[in-house]
Amino acid sequence: MTQPRVPSGGGETIELTCGETTAVRKLDLGMREFECDCGTQHAVVMDVHPPERFLPEFLVEVLREAVETTSEEMPEFGTAHLLGIVLEEFPDHVAVVDVSDDGEVGAGIVWVTDFDSRRLHELIIELVIELMDHAVSHGEDPVAAQFESQMHEFDIDEFVEQYRNQREFSEADVMQ
């Protein structure tokens, strides 16, 4: 894996949960993860990354319609909300920094997790399923009960594998 270029001029650093620190400007917008000096891969997510990085577009649309946000800065359900769910569930495994004042970064919020990008993807899917399961469990509709049953049978590993392969293929087409 190639090491990202570090722009001159300093900038914010982020203290990772593994104990290492890294310059935020080392983290490229296209980066999904990086190999840390601690020897592990850490997932990198920025608020400018679309939630479709993790979820199909139709599901993002459903969540945007169904989930009421309380943030004036982020009124529409998106990546920040997904990472907020992860941060709430795994507070000791996510480092976050607000870099909105640093024009060289290209993002406002940066999250770096102890998990590699694939494991983070799996966790996000698990947490979204739990969120949906909780919402559906309050309904008394027979269709809701059937949907709830299907969610329990959902193969997260298979979904993540197929979704990541599909995204890799789609990105390769765009680059040609």
PALUM-101367 format. One record per residue (C-alpha): residue number from 1; residue in three letters; chain; x, y, z. Coordinates in pm, 1 decimal. Example, Ala and Ser with C-alpha at 12.3 -4.5 7.8 and 13.67 -1.06 7.14 Angstrom:
2
- 1,ala,A,1230.0,-450.0,780.0
- 2,ser,A,1367.0,-106.0,714.0
//
This chain:
176
- 1,met,A,0.0,0.0,0.0
- 2,thr,A,142.1,339.4,-90.1
- 3,gln,A,181.6,596.8,181.7
- 4,pro,A,-20.1,915.2,131.7
- 5,arg,A,157.5,1244.7,69.1
- 6,val,A,161.2,1475.8,368.4
- 7,pro,A,99.7,1836.0,264.3
- 8,ser,A,324.5,2092.3,424.2
- 9,gly,A,200.4,2344.3,676.0
- 10,gly,A,106.4,2128.6,975.2
- 11,gly,A,-263.1,2080.2,1034.0
- 12,glu,A,-464.2,1876.3,1281.5
- 13,thr,A,-348.2,1545.8,1417.9
- 14,ile,A,-578.0,1271.9,1537.5
- 15,glu,A,-497.2,1052.7,1832.9
- 16,leu,A,-597.4,702.8,1735.7
- 17,thr,A,-749.4,460.5,1983.0
- 18,cys,A,-445.3,233.6,1941.3
- 19,gly,A,-229.8,508.1,2097.2
- 20,glu,A,-66.0,629.1,1776.4
- 21,thr,A,-125.2,972.1,1623.1
- 22,thr,A,-140.5,1070.4,1259.1
- 23,ala,A,-169.0,1393.7,1066.8
- 24,val,A,-520.1,1433.8,931.0
- 25,arg,A,-377.3,1568.6,606.5
- 26,lys,A,-221.4,1225.3,547.2
- 27,leu,A,-572.1,1089.7,510.2
- 28,asp,A,-680.2,1121.0,149.4
- 29,leu,A,-1048.6,1165.9,55.4
- 30,gly,A,-1035.7,843.2,-146.7
- 31,met,A,-880.6,644.4,135.6
- 32,arg,A,-1087.3,365.3,293.4
- 33,glu,A,-817.9,254.0,535.3
- 34,phe,A,-449.9,288.1,608.9
- 35,glu,A,-181.1,78.5,772.8
- 36,cys,A,-91.0,234.2,1103.8
- 37,asp,A,247.5,232.1,1274.4
- 38,cys,A,82.9,-1.0,1530.1
- 39,gly,A,71.4,-265.2,1254.2
- 40,thr,A,-303.3,-278.8,1191.0
- 41,gln,A,-535.1,-139.9,926.8
- 42,his,A,-763.9,141.7,1041.5
- 43,ala,A,-1077.9,239.9,850.1
- 44,val,A,-1102.1,606.4,752.1
- 45,val,A,-1435.4,779.6,698.1
- 46,met,A,-1502.4,1146.0,628.3
- 47,asp,A,-1831.2,1332.1,647.5
- 48,val,A,-1809.0,1403.3,273.7
- 49,his,A,-1817.1,1030.7,195.3
- 50,pro,A,-2166.8,931.4,81.5
- 51,pro,A,-2359.7,681.5,294.2
- 52,glu,A,-2386.0,473.4,-25.4
- 53,arg,A,-2028.5,370.1,51.7
- 54,phe,A,-2191.5,130.6,299.0
- 55,leu,A,-2557.2,101.9,198.3
- 56,pro,A,-2745.7,70.6,-131.2
- 57,glu,A,-2900.7,394.3,-257.5
- 58,phe,A,-3259.5,272.2,-208.7
- 59,leu,A,-3190.4,197.4,158.3
- 60,val,A,-3028.2,537.3,212.0
- 61,glu,A,-3343.9,695.9,67.3
- 62,val,A,-3564.7,489.5,300.7
- 63,leu,A,-3353.5,586.7,601.8
- 64,arg,A,-3362.9,953.2,501.2
- 65,glu,A,-3742.2,938.7,491.7
- 66,ala,A,-3780.9,734.3,811.7
- 67,val,A,-3514.0,872.1,1045.4
- 68,glu,A,-3572.0,1211.1,1198.2
- 69,thr,A,-3249.2,1392.6,1272.7
- 70,thr,A,-3210.8,1662.1,1534.1
- 71,ser,A,-2905.9,1833.4,1387.6
- 72,glu,A,-2942.7,2164.7,1209.3
- 73,glu,A,-2595.6,2118.5,1055.9
- 74,met,A,-2686.1,1772.2,922.8
- 75,pro,A,-3063.1,1764.4,875.6
- 76,glu,A,-3050.9,1469.8,633.0
- 77,phe,A,-2956.4,1117.7,743.7
- 78,gly,A,-2609.0,1044.0,611.4
- 79,thr,A,-2259.2,921.3,682.0
- 80,ala,A,-2222.1,1128.8,998.8
- 81,his,A,-2529.1,957.1,1142.1
- 82,leu,A,-2397.2,611.6,1049.1
- 83,leu,A,-2066.4,683.3,1220.1
- 84,gly,A,-2252.1,832.1,1514.2
- 85,ile,A,-2425.9,497.4,1559.5
- 86,val,A,-2088.2,319.6,1545.6
- 87,leu,A,-1935.7,570.3,1789.5
- 88,glu,A,-2225.6,522.3,2030.0
- 89,glu,A,-2190.0,144.8,2021.3
- 90,phe,A,-1807.4,131.0,2015.7
- 91,pro,A,-1681.8,454.3,2178.9
- 92,asp,A,-1338.2,309.2,2261.4
- 93,his,A,-1279.2,202.0,1900.8
- 94,val,A,-1340.1,525.7,1711.5
- 95,ala,A,-1129.7,842.2,1703.2
- 96,val,A,-1296.2,1152.8,1563.8
- 97,val,A,-1172.2,1501.5,1486.2
- 98,asp,A,-1342.7,1815.3,1358.1
- 99,val,A,-1125.2,1962.8,1083.1
- 100,ser,A,-1381.3,2198.5,935.3
- 101,asp,A,-1139.9,2492.1,983.0
- 102,asp,A,-864.6,2324.6,776.4
- 103,gly,A,-930.9,2398.3,409.7
- 104,glu,A,-662.5,2154.6,291.7
- 105,val,A,-839.9,1845.5,427.7
- 106,gly,A,-1156.4,1867.9,217.3
- 107,ala,A,-1380.0,1735.4,494.2
- 108,gly,A,-1533.4,1863.2,814.6
- 109,ile,A,-1525.5,1551.9,1031.2
- 110,val,A,-1285.1,1258.0,1013.7
- 111,trp,A,-1334.3,924.0,1187.3
- 112,val,A,-1062.4,659.7,1219.5
- 113,thr,A,-1160.5,324.4,1367.3
- 114,asp,A,-974.8,32.5,1520.8
- 115,phe,A,-1156.4,-179.3,1263.6
- 116,asp,A,-1039.9,-226.5,907.0
- 117,ser,A,-1274.2,-98.8,637.5
- 118,arg,A,-1443.3,-433.9,581.8
- 119,arg,A,-1515.4,-491.6,952.0
- 120,leu,A,-1646.0,-134.9,984.5
- 121,his,A,-1875.7,-201.7,687.9
- 122,glu,A,-2005.1,-518.3,855.7
- 123,leu,A,-2065.0,-331.9,1182.9
- 124,ile,A,-2257.2,-55.4,1006.9
- 125,ile,A,-2481.1,-313.4,837.7
- 126,glu,A,-2536.1,-493.0,1170.4
- 127,leu,A,-2627.2,-166.8,1343.1
- 128,val,A,-2862.3,-54.4,1064.9
- 129,ile,A,-3036.2,-392.2,1078.7
- 130,glu,A,-3073.4,-352.3,1456.8
- 131,leu,A,-3216.3,-3.2,1400.3
- 132,met,A,-3462.2,-135.2,1141.9
- 133,asp,A,-3549.2,-434.7,1359.6
- 134,his,A,-3625.9,-207.0,1650.9
- 135,ala,A,-3845.1,16.6,1434.5
- 136,val,A,-4033.8,-274.6,1279.2
- 137,ser,A,-4084.4,-450.0,1613.4
- 138,his,A,-4315.3,-167.6,1720.1
- 139,gly,A,-4553.6,-241.5,1433.4
- 140,glu,A,-4833.7,-493.5,1454.4
- 141,asp,A,-4866.4,-540.7,1080.3
- 142,pro,A,-4818.1,-904.8,963.7
- 143,val,A,-4593.2,-778.2,684.7
- 144,ala,A,-4375.9,-610.3,948.9
- 145,ala,A,-4346.3,-939.7,1136.7
- 146,gln,A,-4244.1,-1117.5,815.9
- 147,phe,A,-3988.9,-843.8,741.1
- 148,glu,A,-3851.6,-873.4,1096.2
- 149,ser,A,-3811.1,-1248.4,1050.0
- 150,gln,A,-3626.7,-1197.1,721.0
- 151,met,A,-3387.7,-949.2,883.1
- 152,his,A,-3283.6,-1216.1,1133.6
- 153,glu,A,-3191.6,-1444.2,843.6
- 154,phe,A,-2997.6,-1173.5,657.2
- 155,asp,A,-2638.1,-1279.7,580.7
- 156,ile,A,-2430.9,-970.7,662.5
- 157,asp,A,-2098.0,-1119.6,549.6
- 158,glu,A,-2240.2,-1218.9,211.0
- 159,phe,A,-2406.2,-879.6,164.6
- 160,val,A,-2084.9,-691.8,245.7
- 161,glu,A,-1882.1,-913.9,13.4
- 162,gln,A,-2120.9,-866.9,-278.6
- 163,tyr,A,-2170.8,-494.3,-216.7
- 164,arg,A,-1797.8,-425.4,-194.6
- 165,asn,A,-1731.2,-629.0,-510.4
- 166,gln,A,-2009.4,-446.0,-694.7
- 167,arg,A,-1875.2,-106.6,-582.3
- 168,glu,A,-1519.4,-198.5,-687.8
- 169,phe,A,-1647.7,-301.2,-1029.4
- 170,ser,A,-1857.4,15.6,-1064.9
- 171,glu,A,-1566.5,239.5,-962.1
- 172,ala,A,-1338.8,67.6,-1215.0
- 173,asp,A,-1594.8,137.7,-1491.3
- 174,val,A,-1610.1,504.3,-1396.5
- 175,met,A,-1230.9,537.9,-1408.8
- 176,gln,A,-1204.6,403.6,-1764.2
//
